[in-house]
Amino acid sequence: MMDFAIFWDWLSFAVRWLHVVTGIAWIGSSFYFVALDLGLRQRPGMPAGAFGEEWQVHGGGFYHVQKYLVAPAEMPEHLTWFKWESYATWLSGFAMLCVVYYAGADLFLIDPNVLAMSVPTGILLSLATIGVGWVVYDLLCRSPLGKSDTGLMLVLYAVLVFIAWGLTHLFTGRAAFLHLGAITATIMSANVFMVIIPNQKIVVADLIAGRKPDPKYGKIAKQRSLHNNYLTLPVLFLMLSNHYPLAFGTEFNWVIASLVFIIGVLIRHYFNTMHARKGNPTWTWLAAAVLFVVIMWLSTVPKVLTGEAKASSAAQIYVASAHFPAVRDTVLGRCSMCHAQEPSYEGIYHAPKGVMLDTDADIAEQAREIYLQAGRSHAMPPANVTQITDKERALLVAWFEEAEK
């Protein structure tokens, strides 16, 4: 069993690494083509059908790129389709969802204090939320509302806020954020697989057959591509958030997730405007920074976190606290079955991240992390499997904050 646990841990790492690699490939090509498209310029004497061109320099070479809104008069022999980056990113992300959240559903997916359910039910509910998210999005885009880019974006944002709130009432905070990211990423990848690439293939087929392509296909694909452009940065935040419990493990986690989408849009608006040479909207960075401060405040309502204690003095400060005996009993009773030299929790063979909490010195050295992950947030224990109470969490907060005064 221990050998299997080691194998599974490395499998999780490998799948996560693959997901990062494919994600970089997809996001990199996407960002490049958005910047290229916005930077295109027209000039007299361009080839028939050419919409714009761009000169670029990179790696010691010069590149001359021209764009055709439909296609050139003659199709080239070799045409590169940018689609596999998207597909590989989604497939590796789904594999990671299976390896981490489905195989470890009792710890990472299901929280009985949020909604009691069996593991199979939790997995089916997870799959349903991802699928329904795409269906709702696609129906809205195909509805009359889809004719207005601004109106559609506002409605879609309202839907995302509702989904964020709903997910926090189904799964653990960590899983809720992950699923919000998975739903958004599924929308992006499905846009490529089910709309953008098929529409481009219709256009190519019409050209080969000598027919005039219907411009509606390009318009639809352009709208979906615009959505993908603005959704990328929020997805990155949501995928990274599982390492930061103050994002997913607090009372207003769904509000935090909602604000992240606005921050992502602001940042993309800045780069899109710059690439289109339409100005330098530095105000977007200020607005994003203000919203991020709001997020920080929401993660610690009603009090803001104090500074970090130095490790060299941590043991003396926290062990000397009058709260320490009660804190030690709480940590030993609620945390040390996993965070110990020899974990006693079934299926755990090594203390997660090497964090030990079975001695006074260990507890004191990890005071800040205990405060953040089990006091200020509910990230630990995962799914509250050891049933730590609100009173005990309040004790951890009081212990840390009084020692810091």
PyMOL commands that set and color helices and strands:
alter all, ss='L'
color gray80, all
select helices_A, chain A and resi 2-39+84-102+105-109+119-142+144-147+149-167+173-208+215-243+245-248+253-275+283-299+311-319+324-334+352-354+360-365+367-376+382-384+390-404
alter helices_A, ss='H'
color red, helices_A
select strands_A, chain A and resi 50-58+61-68
alter strands_A, ss='S'
color yellow, strands_A
deselect
rebuild
show_as cartoon
